Amino acid sequence: MIGYDISNQSAAIKAFKLHYIQNDVSGTLNDYDKKVLYNLYRKF
């Protein structure tokens, strides 16, 4: 949807977080991360 290869889901989440979150680069999504991702989805 926003350009990340999801064949390796953990790596895609880490790349997303490095770009948009920057203070937590774990391989899982928390509620805040999901809100950011949803807002990006609505924008594109």
C-alpha positions in Angstrom: 0.0 0.0 0.0 2.8 2.5 0.9 5.7 0.7 -0.8 7.1 -1.8 1.6 7.8 -5.4 0.5 5.9 -7.5 3.0 7.4 -10.9 2.1 9.4 -10.5 5.4 6.9 -8.9 7.6 9.2 -8.1 10.5 11.7 -6.4 8.2 8.9 -4.4 6.6 7.7 -3.2 10.1 11.2 -2.3 11.1 11.7 -0.3 7.9 8.3 1.5 8.4 9.2 2.3 12.0 12.6 3.6 11.1 11.1 6.0 8.6 8.0 7.1 10.4 8.3 6.3 14.1 12.0 6.5 14.8 11.9 5.9 18.5 11.0 2.2 18.5 12.3 -0.1 15.8 10.9 -3.4 17.1 9.4 -5.9 14.6 5.9 -5.5 16.0 3.2 -2.9 15.7 1.7 -1.2 18.8 -1.5 0.9 18.9 0.3 4.1 18.1 2.1 2.5 15.1 -1.2 1.3 13.8 -2.7 4.7 14.0 0.2 6.2 12.0 -0.1 3.5 9.4 -3.9 4.0 9.1 -3.4 7.8 8.7 -0.8 7.1 5.9 -3.3 4.7 4.3 -5.9 7.4 4.3 -3.5 9.9 2.8 -2.5 7.7 -0.1 
